[in-house]
Each structure stands twice: as C-alpha cells, then as structure tokens.
Amino acid sequence: MENKKKSPVATIILTIICILWMYPIVLILINALKKEAAITTAGVFSIPTGETWNGIANFVDTVNNALSQNLTQIVTQVVTAVGILVMMFTTSPILTAIAVAMVPVSLLASLGVMKTGAIHYARQQELLGQLNGYIEEVYQGQELVSVFNYTDRAKEEFDRINGELQRTAQSAEIASGKVTPITDLVNNLGYAVSALLGCLSVLRGEMRIGDVQAMLQYTKQFSQPFTSIAGMAGSFSAASAAAGRIFALLDASEETPDPVPGLMPQVSTGAVEFRHVSFGYSPEHQLMHDVNITVKSGQKVAIVGPTGAGKTTLINLLMRFYDVDGGSILVDGVDTKEMTRHELRDRFGMVLQDAWLFEGSIRDNIAYAQDNLPEEKIIAAARSASVDSFIKTLPGGYDFELSTGAENISQGQRQLLTIARAMASDPEIMILDEATSNVDTHTEQLIQKALAKLMHGRTSFVIAHRLSTIRDADMILYMEHGDILEHGSHEELMAQHGKYEALYMSQFAQ
C-alpha cells in the first residue's frame, strides 16, 4: 500500500489554519474560566469594610502561586500541542481534524463544572477573608474576650466560619476534580474515532499501518496538554476569585485629581468658611443640606451633638477626605477644591482621641510632619506639651524606641506626644477630638494646659464630648443628622433653651 504524495503547500496551509483554530480555543479555556469566576465573584460577595491586610496578602499569594506554578507549564503545553499538530497534519489532515474537533467539545463539556467550581472558590475566598479578620479581631481584643467570658463563644464562631470554609473548600476541590475525568472521556472518544477511521483507511489502502499507529500516538499526546490545562482549573478558579477581591479593592473610587497648578492663599490666617455645603455618602442619602459657617482667624469652634450627628464628617470635608456634593469650603478665601491636598493639609494639625504613634524613636514621632526638623524645635515642642521631663527619664531620652502602638508608654504620655507632634508642625488650623479621655486627673490637667498652648492664636475645631471643656469656645455648633441646628456661644445657646441646653444639662443630671 502506497501512501499518496502530499503537497507541501497544502500542508503549510492546513498547519496555519489549525494554529489559528487552536489559538482561540486556548484563550477560551483560560478566559472563559476567568470570566465566569469574575462574574460569580462580583455576585457572591463584596469586599467587607473590615477586610484585613493579612487577608489581602493571602489573596495576593494565591494569585502569585497560581501564576508562578502554572504559567510556565501552560506555555510549554501549548508549544508542545502546536508542534504535535504540525506533525499530525503532515501525516493525515483528516485524522488531525478529528483530534482538533475534540478540543472545543472537551471545553464545552467542562464549562459547567468550571462555573460551579468558580462559585465555590469565590465563596472560599470570602470565608477566608472573614476568618482572617475574625482571628485578628479576637487577638487584638483578647483581654476583653477573657474579661467578658467570651472565649467559648469566640471558639464557636471560629468553628462555624472554619467549618463552612472547610465544606466550601471541599466542594470547590470536588468540582475542579471533575474537569480532568470529563476531558479524558472526551479525548478518549476522539482517540477511539481516530483509531476506527485509521483502520478503515488502511483497509482501503489510503494509509499505511505505520502512519495510523503514529497518528494514534500523536492524538494521545495532542490531548495531554489540554488535559493538563483543564486540570489547572481549580488553581485558576482560586486565583480568579482571589483576584476579584483584590481588584474590588483596587477599583474603589479614587480621589479627584488635584488642580495643576493649585491656587495658594495670598495670606495665611486660618480663616474658614462653609458656603451652602451639601454632602451625602450616597446620592440617595444626603447627610448635609445647605451648611453655612464663617470662622474667623484665631477662633475656637466647638462641634457637639449626639453620636452620628456628622461631627467627624464636617472635619473630613474640611480636610478633603471627601469632596462636597454642592457648595464650597474656603480656607483663607480660596476654595479647597482649587488647592492641592498637600497645600491644604499642610495648614492643619490634628490631635485625636485615639493617640496614634508609629514604631520608632520619640524624636521621629515628634518630627513626623516635617523633614529634617531642627533638634531645638523638637525639644521646644516637647516642653510646650509638658512631656520633655518625662522623655528625659526614658533610656536614651529622645532616642527611646516606641513599640508597635506605643504600648511601652502610658495612654496619657502617648497623648502628650501627639500634642508635641502637632506643635512641632506649627499649623494654622488645629483639629482636636476629645483628647483627655481615659486619663487620670493629673495627666488631664497637663493635657488641657498643653492644648491651651497649642490652640493659642490658632483657628481651632474641637469635637467635644464633654461640654464642660468647651464653654469658652467662640462658637459652638450643635449638629444632628448632618446639619447645624444651633450655633453661638455657650451663653447664647443656653439662653435659647434648645437642644444644646438639653444636651448640656443631661451631662450634669443627678
């Protein structure tokens, strides 16, 4: 039996056609899985506000491992498949067409399983984030967990989340494990069809038995790369789900760009004005409606009201952590939207209720706001904050290293250091949250003295919880539901017999 002479041109053309045929198939295998997982991910969960960076790191590791372990293998398998395909075409285009036709059939047969697996992997990543967040939360609050005898309930909650994670992981692995048997079944059917047609061709004298045997070997080897890639479905599903959570974070709304170049006030006095400001965290729920405030240079403004009144939101708008929906906020006569955020925030200093200090020396913490701050200014700021004498008692003095969260010094000492940091920055406008909470009487007196020095000659916004501390304020703003309902001095508001008076008297009720 003599094999017919093959045309080299025809072989080349068929090879090109086959490569063009395979390329979208490979893309479908990878992109379809990715697409399904991404769609499922978007529908199953959203990034929770309490997502920990430890959880995000796990997601990044999942994606990294999938790419590093599988990407090289995919490239190798595809190149191998193309090489085998060329050899197959030079032997028998008909039998080659059968082998190629099995690839989309195998893919379509596996897509349903891939989709199910993507759902389970998405849920798995969500539960993994929850578990990481819960572990971190319990660890940070372990003292309270013990004090309130919550240990057993914490274990039960951990077991609940971990159990659901285990069940979801098992379902995901079972789903992904079905892909390889399905592809093997389809490929073996293609192998059987190729063997049958090959035998018929031999009987008709169209092929030699050696060519048939070679084609069967090629067919088996040609299916292996696609089986291997299909076997990576689980890894791809996990990576796609993890990537969905990462990109959900990365795709969060960005800050509006700063104007280039930004306007700079001609004078630096610390005057602030709110003109018809409206704002809401969502278009459907407006928090502020037509807020108007005029604060002169050097004035002390106290902001009071019940929890959720919008006190912190007002400050966030002033600092441009959020942009107003309507109206404008002016600092020294310039709209804050026309200023760069760096220029705007450089005019502010902050002392918050929760004193935040980073791991490092006391000197670096005080000089945090400015590069290369002279030593004399650091010491002067510490003295003004009444913390210099304490620093000198520490080993190394200003070079004393604070631990994470500055847990190696007391709460009051941390607060005094934050005041020293604010003084060292020499801001025009100060923002103060109740800074004397959770400290002893002596330390409170030191803090109040330091705050008085800090606010002297500066425009100040004080979020007040204890109204006895802001009686001397030039202006008091009483807020509810985002709006300013009353404003004036302490005496003026008390004379109105309104909400401020009721709030003030409630703090002194017997």
SEVORO-117808 format. One record per residue (C-alpha): residue in three letters; chain; x, y, z. Coordinates in steps of 0.5 Angstrom, whole numbers, padded with zeros to 4 digits, m for minus. Each point is the difference from the previous one (the first is absolute). Layout:
N
ala / A / X / Y / Z
...
//
This chain:
510
met / A / 0000 / 0000 / 0000
glu / A / 0003 / 0006 / m0002
asn / A / m0001 / 0007 / 0003
lys / A / m0002 / 0006 / m0004
lys / A / 0004 / 0005 / m0001
lys / A / m0001 / 0006 / 0004
ser / A / 0000 / 0007 / m0003
pro / A / 0005 / 0005 / 0005
val / A / m0004 / 0006 / m0002
ala / A / m0007 / m0004 / 0003
thr / A / 0004 / m0002 / 0006
ile / A / 0002 / 0007 / 0002
ile / A / m0007 / 0003 / m0002
leu / A / m0003 / m0005 / 0005
thr / A / 0005 / 0001 / 0005
ile / A / m0001 / 0007 / 0000
ile / A / m0008 / m0001 / 0000
cys / A / 0001 / m0005 / 0006
ile / A / 0004 / 0005 / 0004
leu / A / m0005 / 0006 / m0001
trp / A / m0005 / m0005 / 0002
met / A / 0004 / m0002 / 0007
tyr / A / 0001 / 0007 / 0002
pro / A / m0007 / 0002 / 0002
ile / A / m0001 / m0007 / 0003
val / A / 0005 / 0001 / 0005
leu / A / m0002 / 0007 / 0001
ile / A / m0007 / m0002 / 0001
leu / A / 0003 / m0006 / 0005
ile / A / 0003 / 0006 / 0004
asn / A / m0004 / 0006 / m0001
ala / A / m0007 / m0004 / 0001
leu / A / 0002 / m0002 / 0007
lys / A / 0003 / 0006 / 0002
lys / A / m0006 / 0004 / m0003
glu / A / m0005 / m0005 / 0004
ala / A / 0004 / 0001 / 0006
ala / A / 0000 / 0007 / 0000
ile / A / m0008 / 0001 / m0002
thr / A / m0001 / m0005 / 0006
thr / A / 0005 / 0003 / 0005
ala / A / m0004 / 0007 / m0001
gly / A / m0007 / m0003 / 0001
val / A / 0002 / m0004 / 0006
phe / A / 0004 / 0005 / 0004
ser / A / 0003 / 0007 / 0001
ile / A / 0006 / 0002 / 0004
pro / A / m0002 / 0001 / 0007
thr / A / 0002 / 0006 / 0004
gly / A / 0004 / m0004 / 0005
glu / A / 0004 / m0004 / m0005
thr / A / 0007 / 0000 / 0003
trp / A / 0006 / 0001 / m0004
asn / A / 0002 / m0007 / 0002
gly / A / m0006 / m0003 / m0004
ile / A / 0002 / 0004 / m0006
ala / A / 0007 / m0002 / 0001
asn / A / m0003 / m0007 / 0000
phe / A / m0003 / 0001 / m0007
val / A / 0006 / 0003 / m0003
asp / A / 0004 / m0006 / 0002
thr / A / m0006 / m0004 / m0003
val / A / 0001 / 0003 / m0007
asn / A / 0007 / 0000 / 0000
asn / A / 0000 / m0007 / 0002
ala / A / m0004 / m0002 / m0006
leu / A / 0003 / 0004 / m0005
ser / A / 0007 / m0002 / 0002
gln / A / m0001 / m0007 / 0000
asn / A / m0005 / m0001 / m0006
leu / A / 0002 / 0006 / m0005
thr / A / 0007 / m0003 / m0002
gln / A / m0004 / m0007 / 0000
ile / A / m0005 / 0003 / m0005
val / A / 0004 / 0003 / m0005
thr / A / 0004 / m0007 / 0000
gln / A / m0006 / m0004 / m0001
val / A / m0003 / 0005 / m0006
val / A / 0007 / 0000 / m0003
thr / A / 0000 / m0008 / 0000
ala / A / m0007 / 0000 / m0003
val / A / 0002 / 0004 / m0005
gly / A / 0006 / m0004 / m0002
ile / A / m0004 / m0006 / 0000
leu / A / m0005 / 0003 / m0004
val / A / 0004 / 0001 / m0006
met / A / 0003 / m0007 / 0000
met / A / m0007 / m0002 / 0000
phe / A / m0002 / 0004 / m0006
thr / A / 0006 / m0003 / m0004
thr / A / m0003 / m0007 / 0002
ser / A / m0007 / 0001 / m0001
pro / A / m0004 / 0006 / 0000
ile / A / m0007 / m0004 / 0000
leu / A / 0002 / m0003 / 0007
thr / A / 0003 / 0006 / 0002
ala / A / m0007 / 0004 / m0001
ile / A / m0003 / m0005 / 0005
ala / A / 0005 / 0001 / 0005
val / A / m0001 / 0007 / 0000
ala / A / m0007 / 0000 / 0000
met / A / 0000 / m0004 / 0006
val / A / 0003 / 0006 / 0004
pro / A / m0006 / 0005 / 0000
val / A / m0004 / m0006 / 0001
ser / A / 0004 / m0001 / 0006
leu / A / 0000 / 0007 / 0002
leu / A / m0008 / 0001 / 0000
ala / A / m0001 / m0007 / 0004
ser / A / 0005 / 0003 / 0005
leu / A / m0003 / 0007 / 0001
gly / A / m0006 / m0001 / 0004
val / A / 0005 / m0004 / 0005
met / A / 0004 / 0006 / 0000
lys / A / m0005 / 0005 / 0001
thr / A / m0002 / m0004 / 0006
gly / A / 0007 / 0000 / 0003
ala / A / 0001 / 0007 / m0001
ile / A / m0006 / 0002 / 0004
his / A / 0002 / m0005 / 0006
tyr / A / 0007 / 0003 / m0001
ala / A / m0003 / 0007 / 0001
arg / A / m0003 / m0002 / 0006
gln / A / 0006 / m0003 / 0003
gln / A / 0004 / 0007 / m0001
glu / A / m0006 / 0004 / 0003
leu / A / 0000 / m0005 / 0006
leu / A / 0008 / 0000 / 0000
gly / A / 0000 / 0008 / 0001
gln / A / m0006 / m0001 / 0005
leu / A / 0005 / m0005 / 0004
asn / A / 0006 / 0004 / 0000
gly / A / m0004 / 0006 / 0002
tyr / A / m0003 / m0003 / 0006
ile / A / 0006 / m0003 / 0002
glu / A / 0004 / 0007 / 0000
glu / A / m0006 / 0003 / 0004
val / A / 0000 / m0005 / 0005
tyr / A / 0007 / 0000 / 0001
gln / A / 0000 / 0008 / 0001
gly / A / m0005 / m0001 / 0005
gln / A / 0002 / m0006 / 0004
glu / A / m0001 / 0004 / 0006
leu / A / m0007 / 0002 / m0001
val / A / m0001 / m0007 / m0002
ser / A / 0002 / m0003 / 0006
val / A / m0003 / 0005 / 0005
phe / A / m0007 / m0001 / m0003
asn / A / 0001 / m0007 / 0000
tyr / A / m0001 / 0000 / m0008
thr / A / 0005 / m0006 / m0001
asp / A / m0004 / m0006 / m0001
arg / A / m0005 / 0005 / m0005
ala / A / 0006 / 0002 / m0004
lys / A / 0002 / m0007 / m0001
glu / A / m0007 / m0002 / m0002
glu / A / 0000 / 0006 / m0005
phe / A / 0007 / m0002 / m0002
asp / A / m0002 / m0007 / m0001
arg / A / m0006 / 0002 / m0004
ile / A / 0004 / 0004 / m0005
asn / A / 0005 / m0005 / m0001
gly / A / m0005 / m0006 / m0001
glu / A / m0003 / 0004 / m0005
leu / A / 0007 / 0001 / m0003
gln / A / 0001 / m0007 / 0000
arg / A / m0006 / m0002 / m0003
thr / A / 0000 / 0005 / m0006
ala / A / 0008 / m0002 / m0001
gln / A / m0002 / m0007 / m0001
ser / A / m0006 / 0002 / m0004
ala / A / 0005 / 0004 / m0005
glu / A / 0005 / m0006 / 0000
ile / A / m0005 / m0005 / m0002
ala / A / m0003 / 0005 / m0005
ser / A / 0007 / 0001 / m0003
gly / A / 0002 / m0007 / 0000
lys / A / m0006 / m0002 / m0004
val / A / 0003 / 0004 / m0006
thr / A / 0006 / m0005 / m0001
pro / A / m0004 / m0006 / m0001
ile / A / m0005 / 0004 / m0005
thr / A / 0006 / 0002 / m0004
asp / A / 0003 / m0007 / 0000
leu / A / m0007 / m0003 / m0002
val / A / m0001 / 0004 / m0006
asn / A / 0007 / 0000 / m0002
asn / A / 0000 / m0008 / 0000
leu / A / m0006 / 0000 / m0004
gly / A / 0004 / 0004 / m0005
tyr / A / 0005 / m0005 / 0000
ala / A / m0005 / m0005 / m0001
val / A / m0003 / 0003 / m0006
ser / A / 0007 / 0001 / m0003
ala / A / 0002 / m0007 / 0001
leu / A / m0006 / m0002 / m0003
leu / A / 0001 / 0004 / m0006
gly / A / 0007 / m0001 / m0001
cys / A / m0001 / m0008 / 0000
leu / A / m0006 / 0002 / m0006
ser / A / 0006 / 0004 / m0003
val / A / 0005 / m0006 / 0000
leu / A / m0005 / m0005 / m0003
arg / A / m0002 / 0005 / m0006
gly / A / 0007 / 0001 / m0001
glu / A / 0000 / 0007 / 0002
met / A / 0005 / 0000 / 0005
arg / A / 0006 / m0005 / 0003
ile / A / m0001 / m0003 / 0006
gly / A / 0006 / 0003 / 0003
asp / A / m0003 / 0007 / m0001
val / A / m0006 / m0002 / 0003
gln / A / 0004 / m0002 / 0006
ala / A / 0004 / 0007 / 0000
met / A / m0007 / 0004 / 0000
leu / A / m0003 / m0004 / 0006
gln / A / 0007 / 0002 / 0004
tyr / A / m0001 / 0007 / m0003
thr / A / m0007 / 0000 / 0002
lys / A / 0001 / m0002 / 0007
gln / A / 0006 / 0005 / 0001
phe / A / m0004 / 0005 / m0003
ser / A / m0006 / m0001 / 0005
gln / A / 0005 / 0000 / 0006
pro / A / 0002 / 0008 / 0000
phe / A / m0008 / 0002 / 0000
thr / A / m0001 / m0006 / 0006
ser / A / 0006 / 0004 / 0004
ile / A / m0003 / 0007 / m0001
ala / A / m0007 / m0003 / 0002
gly / A / 0003 / m0003 / 0006
met / A / 0002 / 0007 / 0002
ala / A / m0007 / 0002 / 0000
gly / A / 0000 / 0000 / 0008
ser / A / 0006 / 0004 / 0000
phe / A / m0003 / 0005 / m0005
ser / A / m0006 / 0001 / 0004
ala / A / 0003 / 0001 / 0006
ala / A / 0005 / 0005 / m0003
ser / A / m0006 / 0004 / m0003
ala / A / m0004 / 0000 / 0006
ala / A / 0006 / 0003 / 0004
ala / A / 0001 / 0005 / m0006
gly / A / m0007 / 0002 / 0000
arg / A / 0000 / 0002 / 0008
ile / A / 0007 / 0004 / m0002
phe / A / m0003 / 0003 / m0006
ala / A / m0006 / 0002 / 0004
leu / A / 0004 / 0004 / 0005
leu / A / 0005 / 0003 / m0005
asp / A / m0006 / 0002 / m0004
ala / A / m0003 / 0004 / 0005
ser / A / m0002 / 0007 / m0001
glu / A / 0007 / 0005 / m0001
glu / A / 0001 / 0007 / 0003
thr / A / m0002 / 0005 / m0005
pro / A / 0007 / 0003 / m0003
asp / A / 0003 / 0006 / 0003
pro / A / 0000 / 0006 / m0005
val / A / 0006 / 0002 / m0003
pro / A / 0003 / 0004 / 0002
gly / A / m0004 / 0001 / 0006
leu / A / m0002 / 0007 / 0003
met / A / 0003 / 0002 / 0006
pro / A / m0003 / 0005 / 0005
gln / A / 0003 / 0007 / 0000
val / A / 0000 / 0001 / 0008
ser / A / 0001 / m0006 / 0005
thr / A / m0005 / 0002 / 0005
gly / A / m0004 / m0007 / 0001
ala / A / m0007 / 0003 / m0001
val / A / m0005 / m0005 / m0003
glu / A / m0007 / 0001 / m0003
phe / A / m0005 / m0005 / m0002
arg / A / m0005 / 0002 / m0005
his / A / m0006 / m0003 / m0002
val / A / 0003 / m0007 / 0001
ser / A / m0004 / m0007 / m0001
phe / A / 0003 / m0007 / 0000
gly / A / m0002 / m0007 / 0001
tyr / A / 0004 / m0006 / 0000
ser / A / m0005 / m0003 / m0006
pro / A / m0004 / 0004 / m0005
glu / A / m0007 / m0003 / 0004
his / A / 0002 / 0002 / 0007
gln / A / 0002 / 0007 / 0000
leu / A / 0003 / 0002 / 0007
met / A / 0001 / 0007 / 0000
his / A / m0004 / 0006 / m0003
asp / A / 0002 / 0007 / m0001
val / A / 0005 / 0000 / 0006
asn / A / 0003 / 0007 / 0001
ile / A / 0005 / 0002 / 0004
thr / A / 0005 / 0006 / 0001
val / A / 0006 / m0001 / 0004
lys / A / 0005 / 0006 / 0001
ser / A / 0007 / m0001 / 0001
gly / A / 0002 / m0002 / 0007
gln / A / m0007 / m0002 / 0002
lys / A / m0001 / m0006 / 0004
val / A / m0006 / m0004 / m0002
ala / A / m0003 / m0006 / 0003
ile / A / m0004 / m0005 / m0003
val / A / m0005 / m0004 / 0004
gly / A / m0006 / m0005 / m0001
pro / A / m0002 / m0007 / 0001
thr / A / 0003 / m0006 / m0003
gly / A / m0001 / 0000 / m0007
ala / A / m0001 / 0008 / m0001
gly / A / 0005 / 0001 / m0005
lys / A / 0005 / 0003 / 0004
thr / A / 0006 / m0004 / m0003
thr / A / m0003 / 0000 / m0007
leu / A / 0001 / 0008 / 0001
ile / A / 0007 / m0001 / 0001
asn / A / 0001 / m0005 / m0005
leu / A / m0003 / 0005 / m0005
leu / A / 0005 / 0006 / 0002
met / A / 0006 / m0005 / m0001
arg / A / m0003 / m0002 / m0006
phe / A / 0000 / m0007 / 0002
tyr / A / m0007 / 0000 / m0004
asp / A / m0002 / 0006 / m0005
val / A / m0006 / 0003 / 0001
asp / A / m0006 / m0001 / m0005
gly / A / m0002 / 0007 / 0000
gly / A / 0002 / 0007 / 0002
ser / A / 0007 / 0001 / 0002
ile / A / 0005 / 0001 / 0006
leu / A / 0005 / 0005 / 0000
val / A / 0007 / 0001 / 0004
asp / A / 0003 / 0007 / 0000
gly / A / m0005 / 0002 / m0005
val / A / 0002 / m0006 / m0005
asp / A / m0005 / m0006 / m0002
thr / A / 0003 / m0006 / 0003
lys / A / m0001 / m0004 / m0007
glu / A / 0005 / 0006 / m0003
met / A / 0005 / m0002 / 0005
thr / A / 0004 / m0006 / m0001
arg / A / m0001 / m0005 / 0006
his / A / 0007 / 0000 / 0002
glu / A / 0000 / 0008 / 0001
leu / A / m0007 / 0000 / 0003
arg / A / 0002 / m0006 / 0005
asp / A / 0007 / 0004 / 0002
arg / A / m0004 / 0005 / 0003
phe / A / m0003 / m0005 / 0005
gly / A / 0002 / m0003 / 0007
met / A / m0004 / m0006 / 0003
val / A / m0001 / m0003 / 0007
leu / A / m0005 / m0005 / 0000
gln / A / m0003 / m0004 / 0006
asp / A / 0004 / m0007 / m0002
ala / A / 0007 / 0002 / 0000
trp / A / 0004 / m0003 / m0006
leu / A / 0007 / 0000 / 0001
phe / A / 0005 / m0005 / m0005
glu / A / 0005 / m0004 / 0002
gly / A / 0007 / 0004 / 0000
ser / A / 0003 / 0005 / 0004
ile / A / m0003 / 0005 / 0004
arg / A / 0004 / 0005 / m0004
asp / A / m0003 / m0002 / m0006
asn / A / m0007 / m0001 / 0002
ile / A / 0000 / 0008 / 0002
ala / A / 0003 / 0002 / m0006
tyr / A / m0005 / m0004 / m0004
ala / A / m0003 / 0005 / m0004
gln / A / 0007 / 0004 / m0003
asp / A / 0006 / m0003 / m0003
asn / A / 0007 / 0002 / 0004
leu / A / m0004 / 0004 / 0006
pro / A / 0006 / 0003 / 0004
glu / A / 0001 / m0003 / 0007
glu / A / m0002 / 0006 / 0003
lys / A / m0007 / 0001 / m0003
ile / A / m0001 / m0008 / 0002
ile / A / 0002 / 0002 / 0008
ala / A / m0004 / 0006 / 0000
ala / A / m0006 / m0003 / m0003
ala / A / 0001 / m0006 / 0006
arg / A / 0001 / 0006 / 0005
ser / A / m0006 / 0003 / m0002
ala / A / m0004 / m0006 / 0000
ser / A / 0003 / m0002 / 0007
val / A / 0003 / m0006 / m0002
asp / A / 0007 / 0002 / 0000
ser / A / 0001 / m0002 / 0007
phe / A / m0003 / m0007 / m0001
ile / A / 0004 / m0001 / m0006
lys / A / 0007 / 0001 / 0003
thr / A / m0002 / m0005 / 0006
leu / A / 0000 / m0005 / m0006
pro / A / 0006 / m0005 / m0002
gly / A / 0003 / 0004 / m0006
gly / A / m0004 / 0006 / 0001
tyr / A / m0003 / 0003 / m0007
asp / A / 0003 / m0007 / m0003
phe / A / m0004 / m0004 / 0004
glu / A / m0004 / m0005 / m0005
leu / A / m0007 / m0001 / 0001
ser / A / m0003 / m0007 / m0001
thr / A / m0006 / m0001 / m0005
gly / A / m0006 / 0004 / 0002
ala / A / 0005 / 0004 / 0005
glu / A / m0002 / m0006 / 0005
asn / A / 0006 / 0001 / 0004
ile / A / m0002 / 0007 / 0003
ser / A / m0007 / 0002 / 0003
gln / A / m0006 / 0003 / m0003
gly / A / 0001 / 0007 / 0003
gln / A / 0007 / 0000 / m0003
arg / A / m0002 / m0002 / m0007
gln / A / m0005 / 0006 / 0000
leu / A / 0005 / 0005 / 0002
leu / A / 0005 / m0003 / m0005
thr / A / m0006 / 0001 / m0005
ile / A / 0000 / 0007 / 0002
ala / A / 0007 / 0002 / 0000
arg / A / 0000 / m0003 / m0007
ala / A / m0006 / 0005 / m0002
met / A / 0004 / 0006 / 0003
ala / A / 0006 / m0002 / m0004
ser / A / m0004 / 0000 / m0006
asp / A / m0002 / 0007 / 0001
pro / A / m0006 / 0000 / m0003
glu / A / m0005 / 0006 / m0002
ile / A / m0006 / m0004 / 0002
met / A / m0001 / m0005 / 0005
ile / A / m0005 / m0006 / 0001
leu / A / m0001 / m0003 / 0006
asp / A / m0004 / m0006 / 0002
glu / A / m0001 / m0001 / 0008
ala / A / 0007 / m0001 / 0002
thr / A / m0001 / m0001 / 0007
ser / A / m0004 / m0007 / 0001
asn / A / 0003 / m0006 / 0003
val / A / 0005 / 0004 / 0004
asp / A / 0001 / 0002 / 0007
thr / A / m0002 / 0007 / 0003
his / A / 0008 / 0002 / 0001
thr / A / 0001 / m0002 / m0007
glu / A / m0006 / 0003 / m0003
gln / A / 0002 / 0007 / 0003
leu / A / 0006 / m0001 / m0003
ile / A / m0003 / m0001 / m0007
gln / A / m0005 / 0005 / 0001
lys / A / 0006 / 0005 / 0001
ala / A / 0003 / m0003 / m0006
leu / A / m0006 / 0001 / m0004
ala / A / m0001 / 0007 / 0002
lys / A / 0007 / 0002 / m0002
leu / A / m0001 / m0004 / m0007
met / A / m0006 / 0004 / m0001
his / A / 0002 / 0007 / 0002
gly / A / 0000 / 0004 / m0006
arg / A / m0002 / m0005 / m0005
thr / A / m0007 / m0002 / m0003
ser / A / m0003 / m0006 / 0003
phe / A / m0005 / m0005 / m0001
val / A / m0002 / m0004 / 0006
ile / A / m0004 / m0006 / 0000
ala / A / m0003 / 0000 / 0007
his / A / m0003 / m0006 / 0004
arg / A / 0001 / 0003 / 0007
leu / A / m0004 / 0007 / m0001
ser / A / 0004 / 0003 / 0006
thr / A / 0006 / 0000 / m0003
ile / A / m0002 / 0005 / m0006
arg / A / m0004 / 0005 / 0004
asp / A / 0005 / 0005 / m0002
ala / A / m0001 / m0001 / m0008
asp / A / m0001 / 0006 / m0004
met / A / m0005 / m0004 / m0004
ile / A / m0004 / m0007 / 0002
leu / A / m0003 / m0004 / m0006
tyr / A / m0006 / m0004 / 0002
met / A / m0001 / m0006 / m0005
glu / A / m0005 / m0005 / m0001
his / A / m0001 / m0004 / m0007
gly / A / 0006 / 0003 / m0003
asp / A / m0003 / 0007 / 0000
ile / A / 0002 / 0006 / 0005
leu / A / m0007 / 0001 / 0004
glu / A / 0003 / 0005 / 0005
his / A / 0006 / 0005 / 0001
gly / A / 0003 / 0005 / 0004
ser / A / 0004 / 0001 / 0006
his / A / m0002 / m0004 / 0007
glu / A / m0004 / 0005 / 0003
glu / A / m0004 / 0002 / m0007
leu / A / m0001 / m0008 / 0000
met / A / m0002 / m0001 / 0007
ala / A / m0005 / 0007 / m0001
gln / A / m0003 / m0004 / m0006
his / A / m0003 / m0005 / 0005
gly / A / 0001 / m0005 / m0006
lys / A / 0004 / m0007 / m0002
tyr / A / 0006 / 0003 / 0002
glu / A / m0002 / 0002 / 0007
ala / A / m0004 / m0007 / 0001
leu / A / 0007 / m0004 / m0002
tyr / A / 0004 / 0004 / 0005
met / A / m0005 / m0001 / 0006
ser / A / 0000 / m0007 / m0002
gln / A / 0007 / m0001 / 0002
phe / A / m0001 / 0003 / 0007
ala / A / m0006 / m0003 / 0002
gln / A / 0000 / m0004 / 0006
//
